[in-house]
Amino acid sequence: MPPTPIPADPAGTAEGPLPANDPLIFDLDLRGLRQRWASRALLPPIGAEAMTGADRRAQASGVPEERLMEHAGTAVAAAVKALAVDTGRWGSGPIVIMCGPGNNGGDGFVAARRLALAGAQVVVAVISTESRPRNATSARNWDRIASDRGISKIHAPVARDVAVFGHGIEKASVIVDALLGTGVRGMLREPVRSAVELIGRARASGIPVVAVDTPTAVDLSSGEPSDPAVRADLTVTFHRPKTGLLTRRGAAHAGRILVAPIGIPPEADRG
């Protein structure tokens, strides 16, 4: 099926252009990205429920979910490239993006497309019982990369497939955790649990990890991690700082934090 056109949105805000409209972000290092999005990091922190409300109100006011996801995934891609360049790993191996079944995975699909356009070798691992997301926006972003020959794709519906995929993980230059976002409750189930454990082993071997919005299984409100939970070197969170990532335990799992704008208007932000 042909890709769905992405609705246009304003080029940016008073703070500057939004990520998908800002080609300069792919030329910036991590310090440059932090400076470019500095006003976001200075905003009051919010928790998961407030962020979900702001997201829904933004969509109700006419901001398409697809635009929010495009800005989020583009911000992640720019941060991944900056980290890879800063650590001398850009071009040293594939960027592995581990995507779950929800919107966090949809952000990962956007990041994969943007990184491939930036010249990276990208591997997308879909860690889900289903090969195509149920969420319509995530599914459309999956469809946009499904036939892209520049992006390698793996489907790992069970723990054994994750284990087989993990045999080559040491070749990765960076791993992106786009497994689960704000909706984690209780113990992790397979195959996501095995994927989190694989990310932990890869990081222990020296491969840097970038988390999308929150490290998987770390609560964005309280900062409390499940067991296991991802420990990231860098977390790209969206719109405003998150209360959970500022706690002692949350910060220990998040690593360095970038707060990226994604186009949620002020009138939708009541948290």
Buried (B, 14 or more C-beta within 10 A) or exposed (E): EEEBEBEEBEEBBEEBBBBBBBEEBBEBEBEBBBEBBEEBBEEEBBBBEBBBBBBEBBBEEEBBBBBBBBBBBBBBBBBBBBBBBBBEBBEEBBBBBBBBBBBBBBBBBBBBBBBBEBEBBBBBBBBBEEEEBEBEBBBBBBBBBBEBEBBBBBBBBEBEBBBEBBEEBEEBBBBBBBBBBBEBEEEBEBBBBBBBBBBBEBBEEEBBBBBBBBBBBBBBBBBBBBEBBBBBBBBBBBBBBBBBBEBEBBBBBBBBBBBBBBBBBEEBBEB
